[in-house]
Structures are given as structure tokens and as C-alpha cells.
Amino acid sequence: MAGMAGVTERVVRRLDQLVLAELEPGAELPSESELASELAVSRLTVREAVRSLQARGLVETRRGRRPRVAYPNAAPVGDFFTSVIRRDPRQLLDLLEVRLALEVHIASLAAQHASRASIAALELALAAMRQPADASTVDNPDAVHAADLQFHQALAAASGNQLLDFLIEAMEGPLHASRLRSLRGHLARGGTVADVIEQHARILDRVVARDAAGAAAAMRDHLAQTARDLRVAFALEDPQGGAGPA
């Protein structure tokens, strides 16, 4: 069995090289028989290796057609973040530190590089946050959360850095979970939905003003507030959990 595993790993490494270095996204892989002949293995071994790449989001398969190199997508990274948070929701505080490292820089870049179209997308997201907030948000916060996420994704796109945009997209699931909890904590601390929206408005104001340092500071303040709100939410869920001072 160990020998078979080693053979499969060798085939996976060769397919990795094909997918990541030699073939373009959308290109078909060689046929099973061609790969089996090249690598001196069975077609079953090739099939298992292809399944491994498919599970990692590197190839796409359709019935009756050869596997194709997948276009880059955030799903595998997003699945990892979602799995970590599902096992231990308090990891949202660790994720917030990751966001601090990424999104403060994103805000700074957006202030430097945002196009008119990017600014319009940010303004649209902010307007979408304000619209349901004018009605009832406490009972049904999903609309504000969706617009909140839209704002952060639009900000990442405005940065001009595709990898940063990719990482924020990958955090979509955990960010939704974070917003649900942080709003609960924010309201418990006496805050309002309008407060949260105003934090985003300050970020946008600095981006429009092309103030990179100001945009970074506004994002840092927003995430610090989110951290305080999350700690309160966790303390409410588990008063003996030692969430620390708010």
C-alpha cells in the first residue's frame, strides 16, 4: 500500500507541474492513456491523481470530457477558513488579526488607486447598507451584512491588487459569521447599526480624498471596534469563557 501511495504522489506531482506551470487555465489535460503511458502507471492511478487535483480546485471535470485546468478561484481557501471557524468560532478573533494585516493595507492602496468605477461601487455598497438600516435591521440584519461584505470586497477590488481581492473573497463565509456576532456585541454595548455604517463612510471619505494614511487609520479603527464587539459577543455566549476586557 505504501508503494502505491508513493506512485500516486509521483503522478500528483507531475500533474501539479502541468497545471501550475505548463498549461493555461481552461486547457485540457492529456488523456488518461497518454498520462499513464508517460508516467508508466495504470489509468486508475492517473484517475486517482486527477481526483486529488479536483478536490484542491486545480482542475474541473465533466462527464465525457477531459479534465481542464481550473481558472483561479477562492473556493479552496474559503473552505479552509470556513472549516477553521466552524470548529472553533473564537478563531474569528485570530481571523480579525489577519484582516488587520490585509485590510489596512487594502484601504491605503484603494485611496491611491481607486478608479471612478471603483468609487462608484463603494458608494453603491454604502447606500445599500443605509437603505435597510432606515427600516428594521435588528430583527433581520442580513441585508446590512450583505452590503457590508460588498463594501469590503469593492474596497479590495479598488486596491488594484488581485491577490488581496482574492483573499477577501475567500473570507466571505467567515466574514458573514463575524458580522453576525460583532453586531450582536455592538448592540449589547449600546451601539447602533448607524455607528457601524458611519465607520464605513469614514473609510470611503478618505478613499475619495486620496488620503492613504487616513483611509488606513479609518480601517484600523473599524477593525479595532469590531474586535471589541466580538469579545463582548463571545462573553455573552459564554460568561465563563474569559473573553477578556471589551
C-alpha positions as CSV (number, residue, x, y, z in Angstrom):
1,M,0.0,0.0,0.0
2,A,2.8,2.4,0.8
3,G,4.3,1.7,-2.6
4,M,1.0,2.5,-4.3
5,A,0.7,5.7,-2.3
6,G,4.2,6.7,-3.4
7,V,3.3,6.1,-7.1
8,T,0.1,8.2,-6.8
9,E,2.1,11.0,-5.1
10,R,4.6,11.0,-8.0
11,V,1.7,11.3,-10.5
12,V,0.1,14.1,-8.5
13,R,3.4,16.0,-8.5
14,R,3.6,15.6,-12.3
15,L,0.0,16.8,-12.7
16,D,0.8,19.7,-10.4
17,Q,3.6,20.7,-12.7
18,L,1.3,20.5,-15.7
19,V,-1.5,22.5,-14.1
20,L,0.5,25.1,-12.3
21,A,3.5,25.7,-14.7
22,E,2.9,24.3,-18.2
23,L,-0.8,24.6,-19.1
24,E,-3.0,27.7,-19.2
25,P,-6.4,27.9,-17.3
26,G,-9.1,26.3,-19.5
27,A,-6.6,24.0,-21.2
28,E,-7.3,20.2,-21.3
29,L,-5.1,17.8,-19.6
30,P,-3.6,14.9,-21.7
31,S,-5.8,11.9,-21.9
32,E,-5.6,9.2,-19.1
33,S,-4.0,6.8,-21.5
34,E,-1.3,9.4,-22.5
35,L,-0.5,10.2,-18.9
36,A,-0.5,6.6,-17.9
37,S,2.0,5.8,-20.8
38,E,4.2,8.8,-20.0
39,L,4.4,8.0,-16.3
40,A,4.4,4.2,-16.6
41,V,1.4,3.8,-14.3
42,S,-2.2,2.5,-14.7
43,R,-5.1,4.6,-15.8
44,L,-6.6,4.0,-12.4
45,T,-3.7,5.7,-10.8
46,V,-4.0,8.7,-13.1
47,R,-7.7,8.9,-12.3
48,E,-7.0,9.0,-8.6
49,A,-4.4,11.7,-9.0
50,V,-6.8,13.8,-11.1
51,R,-9.4,13.4,-8.3
52,S,-6.8,14.7,-5.9
53,L,-6.3,17.8,-8.0
54,Q,-10.0,18.3,-8.4
55,A,-10.5,18.2,-4.7
56,R,-8.0,21.1,-4.4
57,G,-9.8,23.1,-7.0
58,L,-7.0,22.9,-9.6
59,V,-8.9,21.0,-12.3
60,E,-12.5,20.8,-13.4
61,T,-14.0,17.6,-14.7
62,R,-17.1,16.9,-16.8
63,R,-18.6,13.7,-17.9
64,G,-17.3,12.6,-21.3
65,R,-14.6,15.3,-21.5
66,R,-11.0,15.6,-20.4
67,P,-10.3,17.4,-17.2
68,R,-9.5,21.1,-17.7
69,V,-7.2,23.4,-15.8
70,A,-9.4,25.4,-13.5
71,Y,-9.4,29.2,-13.5
72,P,-8.1,30.6,-10.2
73,N,-10.9,30.8,-7.6
74,A,-11.2,31.5,-3.9
75,A,-13.2,28.4,-3.0
76,P,-10.4,26.2,-1.6
77,V,-9.0,28.9,0.6
78,G,-12.5,29.9,1.6
79,D,-13.3,26.3,2.5
80,F,-10.3,26.3,4.8
81,F,-11.3,29.5,6.6
82,T,-14.9,28.3,7.0
83,S,-13.7,24.9,8.4
84,V,-11.5,26.6,11.0
85,I,-14.3,28.9,12.2
86,R,-16.8,26.1,12.3
87,R,-14.6,24.1,14.6
88,D,-13.9,27.0,16.9
89,P,-15.8,30.2,16.4
90,R,-13.3,32.1,18.7
91,Q,-10.9,31.8,15.8
92,L,-12.8,34.8,14.4
93,L,-10.6,36.9,16.7
94,D,-7.5,35.4,15.1
95,L,-9.0,36.0,11.7
96,L,-9.5,39.6,12.6
97,E,-5.8,39.9,13.1
98,V,-5.3,38.5,9.6
99,R,-7.9,41.1,8.4
100,L,-6.0,43.8,10.1
101,A,-2.8,42.9,8.3
102,L,-4.7,42.8,4.9
103,E,-7.4,45.4,5.0
104,V,-5.5,48.3,6.5
105,H,-3.1,48.0,3.5
106,I,-6.1,47.5,1.2
107,A,-7.6,50.8,2.3
108,S,-4.3,52.6,1.8
109,L,-4.0,51.1,-1.7
110,A,-7.6,51.9,-2.6
111,A,-7.0,55.6,-1.7
112,Q,-4.1,55.6,-4.1
113,H,-5.5,53.6,-7.0
114,A,-9.3,53.6,-6.9
115,S,-10.9,54.4,-10.3
116,R,-14.2,56.3,-10.7
117,A,-15.9,53.0,-11.3
118,S,-14.4,51.5,-8.1
119,I,-15.5,54.5,-6.0
120,A,-19.0,54.2,-7.5
121,A,-19.1,50.6,-6.4
122,L,-18.1,51.6,-2.9
123,E,-20.8,54.3,-2.8
124,L,-23.3,51.8,-4.0
125,A,-22.4,49.4,-1.3
126,L,-22.6,52.1,1.4
127,A,-26.0,53.2,0.1
128,A,-27.2,49.5,0.2
129,M,-26.0,49.4,3.9
130,R,-28.0,52.6,4.7
131,Q,-31.2,51.5,3.0
132,P,-32.2,48.6,5.3
133,A,-30.8,50.4,8.3
134,D,-33.5,53.0,7.7
135,A,-36.0,50.2,8.3
136,S,-35.6,47.3,10.7
137,T,-32.1,45.8,10.9
138,V,-32.0,44.2,14.4
139,D,-34.6,41.6,13.5
140,N,-33.3,40.9,10.0
141,P,-29.7,42.1,9.6
142,D,-28.9,40.0,6.5
143,A,-29.3,42.9,4.1
144,V,-26.8,45.1,6.0
145,H,-24.4,42.2,6.4
146,A,-24.5,41.5,2.6
147,A,-23.9,45.2,1.8
148,D,-21.1,45.3,4.4
149,L,-19.4,42.4,2.7
150,Q,-20.0,44.1,-0.7
151,F,-18.2,47.2,0.6
152,H,-15.1,45.3,1.8
153,Q,-15.0,43.3,-1.5
154,A,-15.3,46.5,-3.5
155,L,-12.6,48.1,-1.4
156,A,-10.3,45.1,-2.1
157,A,-11.0,45.4,-5.9
158,A,-10.3,49.1,-5.7
159,S,-6.8,48.4,-4.4
160,G,-5.7,47.1,-7.8
161,N,-4.1,44.0,-6.2
162,Q,-5.8,40.9,-7.5
163,L,-4.3,38.6,-4.8
164,L,-5.7,40.9,-2.0
165,D,-9.0,40.9,-3.8
166,F,-8.8,37.1,-4.0
167,L,-8.1,36.7,-0.2
168,I,-11.0,39.0,0.8
169,E,-13.3,37.0,-1.5
170,A,-12.1,33.8,0.2
171,M,-13.1,35.1,3.6
172,E,-16.8,35.6,2.6
173,G,-18.2,32.8,4.8
174,P,-16.2,33.6,8.0
175,L,-16.8,37.4,7.5
176,H,-20.5,36.8,7.5
177,A,-20.2,34.8,10.7
178,S,-18.0,37.6,12.2
179,R,-20.6,40.3,11.3
180,L,-23.4,38.5,12.9
181,R,-21.6,38.2,16.2
182,S,-19.9,41.6,16.1
183,L,-23.3,43.4,15.5
184,R,-24.7,41.5,18.4
185,G,-21.9,42.6,20.6
186,H,-22.0,46.2,19.3
187,L,-25.7,46.5,20.1
188,A,-25.1,45.0,23.6
189,R,-22.5,47.7,24.2
190,G,-25.1,50.4,23.4
191,G,-24.1,50.9,19.8
192,T,-26.3,51.2,16.8
193,V,-26.3,50.0,13.2
194,A,-25.8,53.6,12.1
195,D,-22.5,53.6,14.1
196,V,-21.2,50.7,12.0
197,I,-22.3,52.3,8.8
198,E,-20.5,55.5,9.8
199,Q,-17.3,53.6,10.2
200,H,-17.5,52.5,6.6
201,A,-18.5,56.1,5.5
202,R,-15.2,57.4,7.1
203,I,-13.2,54.9,5.2
204,L,-14.9,55.8,1.9
205,D,-14.4,59.5,2.6
206,R,-10.7,59.1,3.0
207,V,-10.5,56.9,-0.2
208,V,-12.3,59.6,-2.2
209,A,-10.0,62.2,-0.7
210,R,-7.0,60.2,-1.9
211,D,-5.8,60.1,1.7
212,A,-3.9,56.8,2.0
213,A,-2.9,57.3,5.6
214,G,-6.3,58.4,6.6
215,A,-8.0,55.5,4.9
216,A,-5.6,53.1,6.6
217,A,-6.3,54.7,10.0
218,A,-10.1,54.6,9.4
219,M,-9.9,50.9,8.6
220,R,-7.7,50.2,11.6
221,D,-10.3,52.0,13.9
222,H,-13.1,50.0,12.3
223,L,-11.4,46.7,12.9
224,A,-10.5,47.6,16.5
225,Q,-14.2,48.4,17.1
226,T,-15.1,45.0,15.5
227,A,-12.6,43.3,17.9
228,R,-14.2,44.9,20.9
229,D,-17.7,43.9,19.7
230,L,-16.7,40.3,19.0
231,R,-15.2,39.9,22.5
232,V,-18.5,41.2,24.0
233,A,-20.5,38.8,21.9
234,F,-18.4,35.8,23.0
235,A,-18.7,36.9,26.6
236,L,-22.4,37.0,26.3
237,E,-22.5,33.5,24.8
238,D,-20.1,32.1,27.4
239,P,-19.8,34.4,30.5
240,Q,-17.2,31.9,32.0
241,G,-15.2,31.8,28.8
242,G,-12.7,34.5,29.7
243,A,-13.1,36.6,26.5
244,G,-11.1,39.4,28.1
245,P,-12.0,43.1,28.6
246,A,-14.2,44.8,26.0
